[in-house]
Amino acid sequence: MLLKFFNRIILIALFPFAMQAQDFEVIFDDAPPASVKNEKITDRSEQQQQNATSVETATSYNEKQSSKADTIRLSIVEKAREYIGVNYRYGHSDEQGFDCSGYVRFVYSKFGFTLPHSSSEQYKQSRHIKNRKALPGDLVFFQTRGKPIGHVGIYLGDNSFIHAPSRGKQVCIESLDSAYYKSRLAGFGTFLK
């Protein structure tokens, strides 16, 4: 009896990776098993192969999701660039003219997003991200006109962004390194994955 107990302890301690089963009985003598349910016995290499397949499947899924997110980001940037040169029009959000939040709202609407027509509301509703985590297609917010958030643009990467700046100007690309925008940068937000 004591020998069977120690054999069972040794089997459990040394070979847990060798057997996977539900409701199984360990038999230490030569008698055939009385009952074994859902028995699945695998060797280590078969288990490693199954684990590798699971990892490959998860990696493939994550790459597809990442690729899909990258595609949306790049599409947003491309769509935003289509409107370079369109006049700034306060309170507007169409191809005839945009204000800053109207421009962001308009571009994002082309991809199924419904954003408010207010830079401060866009900031409140976005998921705030650190500057170093910002990716093309994310939003960049500025403190202007004495407001905590008074301006918004679409980040393009490489420290540049596209926006509808102000009256008398057109949609254009600017650098976050310029003294004006660098001193007013409030942060980044995203609606994307």
Summary of the structure (lengths in Angstrom):
residues: 193
radius of gyration: 29.5
end to end distance: 59.6
largest distance: 93.8
contacts: 518
relative contact order: 0.12
helix: 40%
strand: 21%
